[in-house]
Amino acid sequence: MTKALPTDVAHVLNAALSMVVDSGLALCLQIRHLRLLKRCACGCGSTYFSLDADSVSPAPALAGTRVVADVELFGADGETIGEVLVFAEDGYLAWLEVCSWSEDTFTLNDAHRMLCPCDR
């Protein structure tokens, strides 16, 4: 069963996709059509989407499974502490992955705080 996309996920997706030059706009238009399919059980915030492909067009020239956005996030010392990756399958947003690059857990909440400071 799918649920509406949580606001924090939508904001992080929008922030990450705003940095994409080629197909960012076409992918951003898909966000309002996304539904939450499932979340990673480890608590990192990785989220898998469901999308009615009849409700929106695919982003052009994005065949297969591809990373469409890759945003490194940096700590106070300038070291990479986490990363947000956005994946598309055949031109449609498929999932958002939140990765830690250190022993400390980096979560969706951390990414949201860093990418969307005006939301706080």
N, CA and C of each residue as an Amber inpcrd file, in Angstrom:
protein
   360
   0.8420000  -1.1800000   0.0000000   0.0000000   0.0000000   0.0000000
   0.8930000   1.2500000   0.0000000   0.5200000   2.2450000  -0.7700000
   1.3050000   3.4680000  -0.8500000   0.6410000   4.5800000  -0.0420000
   1.4710000   5.5080000   0.3960000   1.0140000   6.6640000   1.1760000
   1.5020000   7.9290000   0.4890000   0.9160000   9.0470000   0.8810000
   1.3750000  10.3370000   0.3560000   2.8470000  10.5380000   0.7040000
   3.5480000  11.2460000  -0.1470000   4.9660000  11.5080000   0.0800000
   5.1280000  12.4930000   1.2380000   5.9100000  12.1390000   2.2660000
   6.1270000  13.0580000   3.3870000   6.8050000  14.3500000   2.9260000
   6.4950000  15.4400000   3.5920000   7.0120000  16.7550000   3.2260000
   8.5330000  16.7990000   3.2490000   9.1600000  16.1960000   4.2720000
  10.6220000  16.2490000   4.3380000  11.2580000  15.5440000   3.1490000
  10.6890000  14.4350000   2.7050000  11.2060000  13.7220000   1.5420000
  11.0470000  14.5920000   0.2920000   9.8700000  15.1950000   0.1390000
   9.6240000  16.0570000  -1.0190000  10.5930000  17.2340000  -1.0490000
  10.8690000  17.8280000   0.1040000  11.7820000  18.9740000   0.1620000
  13.2140000  18.5740000  -0.1970000  13.6790000  17.4430000   0.3290000
  15.0350000  16.9790000   0.0220000  15.1460000  16.6190000  -1.4570000
  14.1280000  15.9510000  -1.9930000  14.1180000  15.6360000  -3.4260000
  14.1980000  16.9050000  -4.2640000  13.3600000  17.8680000  -3.9340000
  13.3380000  19.1280000  -4.6790000  14.6910000  19.8340000  -4.5980000
  15.2890000  19.8740000  -3.4180000  16.5990000  20.5190000  -3.2470000
  17.6700000  19.8110000  -4.0660000  17.6860000  18.4840000  -4.0240000
  18.6890000  17.7210000  -4.7740000  18.4840000  17.8930000  -6.2790000
  17.2370000  17.8390000  -6.7240000  16.9610000  17.9480000  -8.1570000
  17.1560000  19.3650000  -8.6780000  17.0940000  20.3600000  -7.8020000
  17.3150000  21.7310000  -8.2500000  18.7520000  21.9420000  -8.7110000
  19.6350000  21.0350000  -8.3740000  21.0370000  21.1260000  -8.7760000
  21.3190000  20.3840000 -10.0820000  20.3000000  19.7400000 -10.6410000
  20.4410000  18.9660000 -11.8750000  20.1550000  19.8790000 -13.0590000
  21.0720000  19.9350000 -13.9900000  20.9430000  20.8490000 -15.1160000
  20.0570000  20.2720000 -16.2210000  20.3540000  19.0870000 -16.6890000
  19.7130000  18.5520000 -17.8930000  18.2270000  18.2330000 -17.7350000
  17.8770000  17.3870000 -16.7860000  16.5020000  16.9010000 -16.6850000
  15.8580000  17.2490000 -15.3520000  16.4480000  18.1670000 -14.6040000
  15.9630000  18.4990000 -13.2740000  14.5300000  18.9820000 -13.2320000
  14.1400000  19.8380000 -14.1590000  12.7790000  20.3690000 -14.1530000
  11.7650000  19.2630000 -14.4270000  12.0230000  18.4500000 -15.4220000
  11.0960000  17.3600000 -15.7510000  10.9400000  16.4120000 -14.5700000
  12.0210000  16.1660000 -13.8490000  11.9510000  15.2870000 -12.6780000
  11.2420000  15.9780000 -11.5180000  11.4940000  17.2650000 -11.3180000
  10.8090000  18.0080000 -10.2430000   9.2980000  17.9880000 -10.4320000
   8.8380000  18.0150000 -11.6660000   7.4060000  17.9860000 -11.9390000
   6.7600000  16.6670000 -11.5130000   7.5860000  15.6390000 -11.3500000
   7.0690000  14.3330000 -10.9300000   6.8370000  14.2530000  -9.4230000
   7.4720000  15.1070000  -8.6370000   7.4320000  14.9880000  -7.1750000
   6.0040000  14.9700000  -6.6510000   5.1490000  15.8290000  -7.1550000
   3.7780000  15.8800000  -6.6190000   2.9640000  14.6430000  -6.9770000
   3.4520000  13.8240000  -7.8940000   2.7600000  12.6020000  -8.2850000
   3.3140000  11.3590000  -7.5790000   4.3810000  11.5340000  -6.8020000
   5.0030000  10.4020000  -6.1160000   4.2060000   9.9820000  -4.8930000
   4.2760000   8.7150000  -4.5980000   3.7150000   8.1510000  -3.3700000
   4.8140000   7.3370000  -2.7040000   4.7530000   7.2660000  -1.3860000
   5.7160000   6.4980000  -0.6080000   5.3910000   5.0130000  -0.7540000
   6.3300000   4.2590000  -1.2760000   6.1590000   2.8150000  -1.4110000
   6.6810000   2.1220000  -0.1640000   7.9500000   2.4410000   0.2150000
   8.5240000   1.9170000   1.4530000   9.7560000   2.7180000   1.8240000
  10.1480000   2.5860000   3.0810000  11.3650000   3.2210000   3.5920000
  12.3230000   2.1370000   4.0520000  13.5980000   2.4590000   4.0280000
  14.6160000   1.5410000   4.5160000  14.3840000   1.2940000   6.0080000
  14.5400000   0.0650000   6.4280000  14.2860000  -0.3050000   7.8210000
  15.3890000   0.1490000   8.7800000  16.5500000   0.5510000   8.2730000
  17.6670000   0.9020000   9.1620000  17.5260000   2.3000000   9.7670000
  16.5950000   3.1100000   9.2490000  16.3980000   4.4500000   9.7860000
  17.1540000   5.5450000   9.0550000  17.8710000   5.2060000   7.9860000
  18.6740000   6.2060000   7.2650000  17.8070000   7.2190000   6.5330000
  16.6270000   6.8340000   6.1570000  15.7410000   7.7380000   5.4280000
  15.6250000   7.4190000   3.9550000  16.3520000   6.4100000   3.4880000
  16.1990000   6.0320000   2.0870000  14.7380000   5.6710000   1.8480000
  14.1980000   6.1530000   0.7260000  12.7690000   6.0520000   0.4530000
  12.5570000   5.5880000  -0.9800000  11.6280000   4.6520000  -1.1370000
  11.2900000   4.1110000  -2.4510000   9.9090000   4.6260000  -2.8390000
   9.7550000   4.9640000  -4.1320000   8.5540000   5.6350000  -4.5950000
   7.7030000   4.7560000  -5.4880000   6.4460000   5.1330000  -5.5520000
   5.4860000   4.6190000  -6.5100000   5.0080000   5.8230000  -7.2960000
   4.7800000   5.6480000  -8.5830000   4.3710000   6.7610000  -9.4290000
   3.4410000   6.2360000 -10.5120000   2.3180000   6.9110000 -10.7020000
   1.4050000   6.5900000 -11.7940000   1.9880000   7.2170000 -13.0580000
   2.5860000   6.4060000 -13.9000000   3.2670000   6.9090000 -15.0970000
   2.3010000   7.5700000 -16.0770000   1.0150000   7.3120000 -15.9550000
   0.0420000   7.9530000 -16.8390000  -0.2320000   9.3990000 -16.4340000
   0.1740000   9.7810000 -15.2190000  -0.1310000  11.1210000 -14.7210000
   0.9450000  12.1510000 -15.0420000   2.1030000  11.7050000 -15.5060000
   3.2150000  12.6270000 -15.7650000   4.1490000  12.0110000 -16.8070000
   4.8140000  12.8530000 -17.5580000   5.7390000  12.3840000 -18.5950000
   7.0920000  12.0360000 -17.9920000   7.8040000  11.0840000 -18.6010000
   9.1560000  10.7820000 -18.1290000  10.1220000  11.8910000 -18.5210000
  11.1960000  12.0050000 -17.7780000  12.2640000  12.9340000 -18.1640000
  12.9210000  12.3700000 -19.4250000  13.1270000  13.2090000 -20.4210000
  13.6950000  12.7070000 -21.6790000  15.1390000  12.2270000 -21.5130000
  15.5030000  11.2750000 -22.3320000  16.8800000  10.7670000 -22.4280000
  17.3890000  10.1370000 -21.1420000  16.5080000   9.5520000 -20.3430000
  16.9370000   8.8600000 -19.1250000  16.4840000   7.4060000 -19.1720000
  17.1420000   6.6100000 -19.9970000  16.8010000   5.1990000 -20.1120000
  17.5150000   4.3960000 -19.0320000  16.8780000   3.3370000 -18.5930000
  17.4730000   2.4550000 -17.5900000  17.4530000   3.0840000 -16.2060000
  18.2090000   2.4880000 -15.2910000  18.3150000   2.9910000 -13.9290000
  19.5420000   3.8870000 -13.8420000  19.3340000   5.1210000 -13.3640000
  20.4270000   6.0970000 -13.3260000  20.3660000   6.9360000 -12.0640000
  21.5410000   7.3490000 -11.6030000  21.6170000   8.3680000 -10.5580000
  21.4070000   9.6980000 -11.2640000  20.3610000  10.4220000 -10.8590000
  20.0580000  11.6960000 -11.5200000  20.4610000  12.8930000 -10.6690000
  20.7370000  12.6520000  -9.3980000  21.2500000  13.7140000  -8.5210000
  22.1440000  13.0690000  -7.4830000  23.2510000  13.7210000  -7.1930000
  24.2260000  13.2310000  -6.2220000  24.7380000  14.4530000  -5.4620000
  24.3080000  14.5870000  -4.2110000  24.6490000  15.7630000  -3.4260000
  25.4560000  15.3390000  -2.2050000  26.7200000  15.7720000  -2.1530000
  27.5490000  15.5410000  -0.9680000  27.2430000  16.6190000   0.0560000
  27.2020000  16.2300000   1.3230000  26.9600000  17.1860000   2.4060000
  28.1510000  17.1640000   3.3430000  28.5730000  18.3510000   3.7700000
  29.8250000  18.5140000   4.4780000  29.6130000  18.9350000   5.9240000
  30.5080000  18.4500000   6.7950000  30.4910000  18.8100000   8.2000000
  31.2270000  20.1210000   8.4430000  31.3190000  20.4870000   9.7060000
  31.9440000  21.7530000  10.1050000  33.4070000  21.8400000   9.6810000
  34.1000000  20.7140000   9.6190000  35.5110000  20.7010000   9.2410000
  35.7280000  20.5650000   7.7420000  34.6290000  20.5880000   6.9670000
  34.7430000  20.4780000   5.5230000  34.8000000  19.0560000   5.0070000
  34.7120000  18.0750000   5.9060000  34.7440000  16.6840000   5.4800000
  33.3440000  16.2510000   5.0400000  33.2900000  15.3390000   4.0680000
  32.0080000  14.8090000   3.6240000  31.4560000  13.9140000   4.7200000
  30.2510000  14.2200000   5.1740000  29.6370000  13.4170000   6.2380000
  28.4700000  12.5830000   5.7320000  27.9430000  12.9470000   4.5760000
  26.8190000  12.2000000   4.0250000  26.5690000  12.5800000   2.5850000
  25.6280000  11.8550000   2.0140000  25.3290000  12.0570000   0.6060000
  23.8660000  11.7110000   0.3740000  23.2600000  12.4360000  -0.5400000
  21.9030000  12.1450000  -0.9790000  21.9900000  11.7940000  -2.4680000
  21.4580000  10.6300000  -2.8060000  21.4140000  10.1900000  -4.1950000
  19.9510000  10.0460000  -4.5980000  19.6240000  10.4870000  -5.8010000
  18.2780000  10.3220000  -6.3380000  18.4020000   9.4570000  -7.5840000
  17.5840000   8.4150000  -7.6400000  17.6100000   7.4770000  -8.7560000
  16.3360000   7.5910000  -9.5820000  16.4860000   7.3890000 -10.8910000
  15.3410000   7.3340000 -11.8050000  15.4410000   6.0390000 -12.5930000
  14.2810000   5.5270000 -12.9480000  14.2010000   4.3530000 -13.8170000
  13.3790000   4.7340000 -15.0400000  14.0130000   4.6610000 -16.2080000
  13.3710000   4.9950000 -17.4780000  12.6730000   6.3600000 -17.4490000
  13.3320000   7.3430000 -16.8250000  12.8360000   8.7090000 -16.8320000
  11.8920000   9.0630000 -15.7000000  11.6180000   8.1210000 -14.8030000
  10.7260000   8.3630000 -13.6740000  11.4830000   8.2340000 -12.3550000
  11.2250000   9.1370000 -11.4190000  11.8530000   9.0510000 -10.0980000
  11.5140000   7.7220000  -9.4530000  12.5150000   7.0640000  -8.8760000
  12.3220000   5.7210000  -8.3220000  12.6330000   5.6460000  -6.8300000
  13.7650000   6.2410000  -6.3970000  14.0760000   6.2360000  -4.9750000
  15.1050000   7.2870000  -4.6230000  15.1170000   7.5950000  -3.3310000
  16.0490000   8.5480000  -2.7270000  16.8830000   7.7530000  -1.7300000
  18.1820000   7.8890000  -1.8120000  19.0700000   7.1620000  -0.9010000
  19.8530000   8.1620000  -0.0580000  19.9170000   7.9180000   1.2350000
  20.6650000   8.7600000   2.1710000  21.8120000   7.9090000   2.7060000
  23.0420000   8.3700000   2.4820000  24.2300000   7.5890000   2.8430000
  25.0830000   8.3190000   3.8690000  25.6330000   7.5650000   4.8080000
  26.6120000   8.0950000   5.7670000  28.0070000   7.8160000   5.2510000
  28.9090000   8.7750000   5.4230000  30.2950000   8.5910000   5.0220000
  31.2130000   8.5150000   6.2310000  30.6320000   8.4060000   7.3860000
  31.4410000   8.3230000   8.5940000  30.8020000   7.2980000   9.5220000
  31.3750000   7.1360000  10.6930000  30.8200000   6.1990000  11.6610000
  29.5130000   6.7170000  12.2490000  29.3160000   8.0320000  12.2190000
  28.0590000   8.6060000  12.6970000  26.9790000   8.3950000  11.6450000
  25.7840000   8.1080000  12.0820000  24.6830000   7.9030000  11.1630000
  24.2020000   9.2380000  10.6130000  24.1050000   9.3240000   9.3140000
  23.5900000  10.4960000   8.6190000  22.1990000  10.1270000   8.1200000
  21.1890000  10.9030000   8.4790000  19.8070000  10.5420000   8.2150000
  19.1280000  11.5410000   7.2700000  17.9080000  11.2180000   6.8990000
  17.0980000  12.1270000   6.1000000  16.8830000  13.4380000   6.8440000
  16.7010000  13.3650000   8.1460000  16.5300000  14.5780000   8.9490000
  17.7670000  15.4740000   8.8440000  18.9500000  14.8770000   8.8690000
  20.1890000  15.6490000   8.7100000  20.2440000  16.2960000   7.3230000
  19.9280000  15.5190000   6.2950000  19.9340000  16.0450000   4.9280000
  18.9140000  17.1650000   4.7810000  17.7470000  16.9950000   5.3660000
  16.6980000  18.0100000   5.2990000  17.1560000  19.2970000   5.9770000
  17.7690000  19.1750000   7.1340000  18.2630000  20.3320000   7.8730000
  19.3250000  21.0850000   7.0610000  20.2030000  20.3550000   6.3800000
  21.3060000  20.9870000   5.6540000  20.8680000  21.5370000   4.2980000
  19.9960000  20.8260000   3.5970000  19.5810000  21.2390000   2.2550000
  18.4230000  22.2380000   2.2620000  17.6500000  22.2220000   3.3300000
  16.4350000  23.0510000   3.3820000  16.4010000  23.8600000   4.6780000
  17.3880000  24.7280000   4.9320000  17.4460000  25.4340000   6.2040000
  16.2530000  26.3530000   6.4600000  15.5900000  26.7890000   5.4210000
  14.4230000  27.6860000   5.6040000  13.2080000  26.9500000   6.1210000
  13.2170000  25.6090000   6.0660000  12.0820000  24.8160000   6.5520000
  12.0610000  24.7320000   8.0610000  13.1040000  25.1620000   8.7080000
  13.1940000  25.0340000  10.1740000  12.7200000  26.2750000  10.8520000
